[in-house]
Amino acid sequence: MARYTGPVCRLCRRQGIKLFLKGERCYTPKCAIERRRSAPGESATGNRRRRRLSEWGIHLREKQKARHIYGVLERQFRKHYAVAARQRGATGENLLKILETRLDNVVYRLGWANSRKEARQMVSHGHLAVNGRRARTPSISVKEGAEISWVPSSTSTTQYEIVQYQAQRRQPPEWLQMDARGMMGRMLRQPERADMDIRIDDRLIVEFYSR
């Protein structure tokens, strides 16, 4: 399945919640959820009657919500789930930990990007390094104790200056440490379920793949 390239605000309206796919815009009154709370295909007054979702449809929608939030393709998502299922502990929680520790998500959590899409682009363009080695794969799993930094050739760009300014106004989660001046990030520990400020019912995703 190809990556979704349509209007991302439509995805938020379909789910009925903010997926924070447009960065700073999601925190302003311009957000589609604030302006139009109706789902796609439904009028603002709710006159059009929507078909009730089946149990399978509810599970599918939750899985799609997680995919869109983290910007992961279907094939990648299945691979992440397969790895989570082989690990000890709750499969759903393992899956969310895998998604949270992807390099593109860690860059987003550090406050270096306004959205995960922007973070993925920064990694793909080779602006960042993990433990001193340039990384170009957004799906790299960041391990505990790993350091994320900017490669020297990218520190002279305008983008670096903008990110450095923005990073000073943001606070990363407790499982990450960030030096705003040196633009250096470190993963202190594995994220726990309580650290994830996302509205995803991982139980429904597990049931979707277990059917």
Secondary structure, DSSP 8 states (H G I E B T S, - for coil): -----S-HHHHHHHHTS----SGGGGGSTTSHHHH--S-TTS-TT--S------HHHHHHHHHHHHHHHHT--HHHHHHHHHHHHHSSS-HHHHHHHHHHTBHHHHHHHTTSSSSHHHHHHHHHTT-EEETTEE---TT-B--TT-EEEE-GGGTTSHHHHHHHHHHTT----TTEEEETTTTEEEE-S---GGG------HHHHHHHHH-
